[in-house]
Amino acid sequence: GPVDILLGKLGGPMGSTMVVVIAACACYLIYRRTASYRIMSGFLLSAAVLAALFPRSGLDAANSVFFELCSGSMLFCAVFVATEPVSSPFCHASQWIYGMLCGAITMLLRHITSLEQAAPCAIVLCCLISPLLDLLFLHARRFKKHGRFLPSDALRLE
């Protein structure tokens, strides 16, 4: 039942089935500002919305959301993998978009393939566009500030 899923008593990838521990780690990482809550929230919110709109196994919306978020490695990947600082975006707006894309692609892969471990694949795909998202939002910020586009060498982190 749901309690078994939360306590990690069901089979699954090592380290990713203990939902309560992963949630506690997420709170700690957010508190310490080590991981971006924007990426985690965008990831899980987009996955939850798609799970509610398009349930996979004949479940009602609430059970579908619970099952999708707590099964496989989705929660683990949203907390630990998607938020790693090297390949994830650094602009706040980029982090939201990146997280939402990760969640949406995860759910898409879960629907069209038999992959339960679709989250790592989705994160790798989103890592490819992470620098482009940052560049887009940096250009937008500069355009808003100066009223024109500047050459890319004028972009510096402030």
N, C-alpha and C positions, 0 to 999 in steps of 0.2 A: 504494500500500500504506500501511500504518500510518506508516512513516517519512515518506512524502510528506505525510500529514495533519499530523504533528507539526511538520514544517518549513515548512508553509504553501505547499506546491507545488500544491495543488488550488485551484480557483476558489471564491470565496466573498465575503462582504462585506469591503470594504476594512478592514484593520486587525484583523480578527477571525479570520483563518485561521492565524496564526503562533502555534501552541499553546505552543511553548517560550518565546517572548518573553512571552506573557500570563502563563504560570506564573511566570516570573522577576519580572514586575511584581507579581504577587499576593504573592510572598514579600517583596518590598521594601515594599509597602504594609502588610502585616501587621507586619513588623519595625518600621516607623516608626509604627505604630498610627494610620495614616491611614484605613484601611478595616477593617471588622469581619470577623474570620475567622468569626464565628458566622453571618453572613449568607451568606458564600461557601460555607461548609461545609454549612449547611442546604440551600442551593440545589442544590449539586452532589450531595449525598448523596440527597436525595429524587428528583432526576432520575435518578440512577444506579439506585436501587432500582426505580423504575417502568420504566426501560429494560430492566432485567434480568427483571422479572416479565412485561412486555408488549412483547416486541421487535416492531418495526414491519415489518421486511423479511426475515423468515425467517432471521435470523442467530441464532447461539447467544447466550447471555446476556452473556458477556464481550465479544464483538465488538459487540453491540448497545449496551452501556454505552460502550465506546470511541467508536463512531461517533456516538452521540447527544451525548456530552459535547464531542467535538472538532469536530463539524460545525456549520455555521450560526454563529450568534452567541451560543450559550449560554455558553461559557466567558468570552467578552468581557463579556457582560452580567452574569454572576455576579461578576466581578472589579471592573469599573468602573462599571456602571450601577446595579445593585442596592445597592451600598454607598455611594452618594453620601449625604452627611450631612444634606441638607436634608429629604428626604422619607422616609428610612429611619428605623426606630424607634431609640430610644436605650436602652431597657431590654434587658438581656441576654436574658431569656426571650423578649421580643418579637422580638428579632433572629433567634433560632432559628426561631420560628414563621413570621416573615416570609420568611426564606430558604427554609424548607420549602414554604411556599405558592407562592412564586415558581417553584421547581423543579417542583412538582406541576402547577401551572397551565400551565407551559411544555409539559410532556409531554402533558397533556390536549389542549392546542391543537394540538400536533404530530400527535396521533392522530386528532382529529376534523376537522381542517382540512388544507389543503395548505400551510399556512404553515411554512416552514423557519425563518423569523424570528419565531417565536412568543415568544421570551424577552422582547423589549421590550414586547410586548402584555401579557404576564403581569406584568411589573414595574409597568406603569402601573395595572393592576387592583389589584395588591397595595398600591400607594401609597395607594389610596383607603381602605384599612383600617388603614394603619400608625398613625395617631393613635389609633384605637380599641384597637389592641393595647397601645400604651403606657398608655393610660388604664385598661384592664382590669388590667394587671399592677401599676400604681401603686395602684389600689384594693385589689387583693389583698394587696399589701405593707402597706398601711395597716390593712387588716382584721386581718392576722396580728399586727401590732404593737399595735393598740388593742382588738381584739376586737369591733369594730363598724364599720359603714360610716360614713365621714365625708363631708361635703359636698365637692363637687368643688373649691371654692375653698380647701380645706385641703390640697390636693395640691401639694406643692412638691418640686422636685428637691433631693436632698440631696447 
